[in-house]
């Protein structure tokens, strides 16, 4: 069964046209409209409050969302980003109608015994959301598509509603819809406790913002999102390793022992990535050439080494003109990657490969 986050985003992205994708501001407004649920917290509240998964809510402006996203999804099962309701420009999305029961005046069915019958009143609900930068939000949504489709990330717009009577006189009934943020992010790396923070979330969120992670910070959100989607099992394994380490650490990150643990983890990741890289180089220089038996293979393979590219169309074409050459290379690539995907640092290697060629 597809969860609400995955289902909602698959539907949203599938409906986006090529023309709409070229206009980030339009994407941001269409996304907000797709998530608006007439006065309810978007998506499934029960799903988001599940105790079986680590749901983290961060309050952050669009200008900081790229960096925050890449780090926070490394430890959370579901990450919710939102902007403070009090900041940003208001952007209108539309209106809908609702009927309410008004007991303030007797209706036609008034009786002394039962009291007044509800008088039905129709009114219009104008709704929109606040955002600092629509274009930046839309760009982030497009680049985070892979993460959203996998159900690990979503954005909760800072919705605002104004309810208006049919005579167009504004009532006092104004509503803001925003989830409780676990943490408020400022200046990209500063984490401040929010109303929804708790000890367990703090133990995994604080360290990930304190570590040096060049293989994360050096890759674009678009590439990060694509690699996470394509290597989701490796991503899940990597996240489990980080969480186990963080949960066993002392709460105080300024503690000498905790800082030593973080440094040790950073060095272990770097060593693991270097080991995979060395093995990939060796494999690229021996098994691939032997499997294909041509200089063309080595050149093609070294050009396409990982990079998130799909080799199949290239190799199919190559195979058609070289008597099975493409098939041999494709098998070699698949065999090589399968041997390393069960390595707990494979996901980190995949990210680092985007900024540091083999």
N, C-alpha and C positions, 0 to 999 in steps of 0.2 A: 504494500500500500504506500502510495506517494504521500509524504508529509506535506502539510499546508505551505511551508516555506518553499520547498522544491516545486510543488504544483503551481503556486501563485506566480513564481518567477519564470517557470517554463512557459506558462501561458502568456505572460507579459512580453518576454523576449521573442517568442514565436510570432507575436502579432506586430512587432516593430518592423516597419518597412525600411528599405534602404534610404529613402529620402528622410525619414524621421531620425534615423541614426546619424545623419549628418548635422542635426540640430540638437546639441546637448541640452539647451534650455527647454526645448519641447519634450525631450526625453524625461527630464526631471519632473515636469508638470504631469506628463502622462503616467509616470511611475506613481506619483503621489495620488493621482486620481484612481489608479488601479488598486491601491491599498486602502483607500478610504471606505469604511464600512458603516456609514450612518450612525455615528456616535459611539462605536465600539472600538476597542483596541484592535488594530489590524491583525490578520491571521488568527491562529488558534491560541487563545490565552492559556488553555490547558496544556497545549504542546510546549509553550514557552516557559511555563512554570513547573515543568516536569522535574522531579527530584533525581531522576536517573541520569541526567545530563548536566553538563556545566554550561549554563546560559549566562553570558556576560553582557551587560548593557553599558555602553560608553557614550557620554555626552561630549560631542566634538563638532567643531565647525568644518565645513567642506574643505577649507584650505589645509587641514591637517589629516584628512581622512585616508590618503594613500598610505602614509607611514604607519598610522595607527592600525589600519586594517591588516597589513602584512604581518605585523607583530602579534596582534591580539588573536587572530585566527589560528596561530600556532599552538594555543593552549585552550581555547574555548570550543565546545561542541557546537554552540550556536552563538553568533555574535550579533548583537543589535546595536546599531549606531543611530544616534539622533542628535538634533541640534537644540540648544536651549530655546524654549518657547518664547522667551523674552527678547531674543535678538533676531536680527535679520529683517528683511523687507517682507511684507505680507503679499502673497500671490493668490489671487482668487482662482478657484477651480470650477465652481458651478453652484447649483442649488438643487434641492429636492424638496418634496412636499411631505408633510406629516400631519396626522390627526391626533389631537390630544383631548382628554376628558377634562372639562372645566366644571368644578363644583361650586364656583364662586357665586353663580346665579342660578335660581331654580329653573329646571328644565320643564318640558311639557308634562312629565310624569311625576311632578312633585306630590308628596303625601307627608302628613305629619308623622306617620308611623315609620316609613322607610327613609324619609329624608329626601333631598333633591335627587332627581335623576341626573346623571352626568350629561352636561351639555357639550356636544362635540364641536370642536373648533379646529379649523384648518389653518395651518401656517406654513411659511416657506423657511427652509434652512439654508442659509448661505454658508458655504464652507471653502476653506483654503488652507494655506500653510505658510509658515515663516521660513525664510532661507536667506543666508548671507550672499550666496553666489549660485544662481541657478545653473549657469554654464559649467561651473566646476563640479557641482553635484551631478549633473547629467553625464559629464565625462567620467566621473568615478563610477557611476552606475554601469556604463558601457564597459569599462575596463574590468569591473568586478563581476561580470556576467557569469564566468565559470564558477566562481564561489557561490553565487546566488542560486545557480541551477543545481548545485550539489546540496543546498539546504543548510550551509554553514554560516551564511551571512544574509542580513537584510537591513534595510534602512527604514526607520519609523519617522515619517515626516512630522514636523511640529504643527499638527493640525489645530485650526481654530474654527469655531462655529458661531454664527450669529443667527438667532431664530427671530423671524419677523412675522407679525400677524398679517392677515390678508389685506388689512387696510394700510399695510406698509409702515406701520409704526413699530419701531424697534422695541422689543421686550427686554427685560432685564436678564433673560436667559441666554447667557453667553458661556460657551464651554471650550476648554482646551483639552486636547487629547494627546498625552505623551506618557510613555512608560517611565517607571522609576529607573534612573541611571544608577548602576553600581559604582561607577567612577566618572569623574569629570576630568577630561584631558585638556591640558593647556600647554602651549609651547611644545607640542608634539610629544614630549617625554614626561612631563610632570603629571602624576596621577594623584587626584584628590578624592577622598572617600565621598561617595554619594549616599543617598538614603537607602539604597538597596545593597550596599556592600556587606560582605560577611567574611569571616576568616578564611574559608577555603578558597573563595575567589581571589582574595588578596594574595594568597600564597602562590598562585600561579600567574596572576596578572602583573604584579609588581616586578618580579624577576625578569620577565620577558622584555620589559621596558628599561631594564638596567643593564642588559647584556650588550656586548658588541657583536652585531650580527651583519657583517659586510655582505654575506651571500643573500641576505634578505633586503637590506637597504640599497644594494647596488643593482637590483633588478626592478623593472617597471611593474606596476600593479597589473597591467595587462598580461605580461609574461608570467608573473607570479600566479595569477588566476588560472591561466591556461595550464601551467605545469601542475598545479594542485588538482585541477580537474582530471588531467590525463594520468597523473600518478597518485590517485586518491588513496590507494592502499598504503603506499609508502608514506604519504603525508600523515595518515592516521597513526602509523607506527611511530613516526618521528614525534608527533604530538604526545603520544603515550609516554615516550621516553622522557620528554621535557617535564610533563606533569608529575611523573614519579619522582624526579629529582627535586622539583620545586616544592612538592608537598612534604618532602622529608626535611626540607631546610627550616632553619629558624625564621620566625616572622620578621625579625629585624634585619633588613638587608645591609645595614651599616655594620653589623656584627662581623668581626674578622673571619670567623669560621664560615659564615654565609657567603662573604665575598670570595673566599678561597674556593668554595664549592662552585660558584658561578664561573670563576676563572678556569677551574679544572674542567668544567663542562664545555666551555668554549674551546679549550685546547683539544679535548677529546673529539669534538665535532670536526675541528680543523684537521686532525690526524686521520679521522675516518674518511673525510672527503678526499684528502691527499692519497690515501690508500686506494680508494676506488679509481681516482684519476690515473694513478700509476698502472693499475690493472687494465684500465680501458686503453691506455696507450700501447701496452704490450699486446693486447688483443687486436688492436687496430693494425699493428705492424706484422703480425704473424698469421693468426687463424683466418682473418678475412682474405688475405692475399692467397693463402693456400686453398681456401674454399672456392674462390672464384678463378684463380689462375690467370690473372691479367693485371697489368699496371693500372688500367682504368678503374678497377675496383678500389684500389687504395686511394686514388684521388677523389673518387666520388664519396667514399666512406668518410675520409678525413674532412671533406667539405660539409657533410651532413651530420657529423657526429652529434648525436642527440639534438640539441637546438630546438627540441619540441617539434621538429618537422616530420611530416609523414613521407617516408621514403617510397611507399608502395607505388604511386603513379610513375615516379622516376625509374624505379627498378623494373616495373612491368614493361616500360618502354625499352629499357636496356636489355631485358631478357628477350624481347621480341626480335632484337636485332643482333644478339650475340649468342644465341643458342642456349639460353638458360642462365646466362650470366647474372641477370637481375635477380632471379630466384635464389641463386646461391648467396648473393650479398644480403638479400632480405633475411634469409635463414640465419646467416652469420650475425646480423644485427639483433635479431630476436633472441638468439641463443645467448649472446653477450649480455643483453639487458636483463634477461630472466635470471642469470646467475647472480646479479647484483641487487635485484629489486627486494630481496629479503634482508638486505643489509639495513640496519636501523638508520644509517646516515645517507642512504641513497637519495632521499628527498632533498637534503642539504646539498648534495653533489649536483642534483638536477638544477637547482637554483643557481649555484655557483657557476655552472657551465654556461649560463647565459651571459656572464660578465667576464669569464676567464676561460678562453678556449683551451681545449686539450693540446 
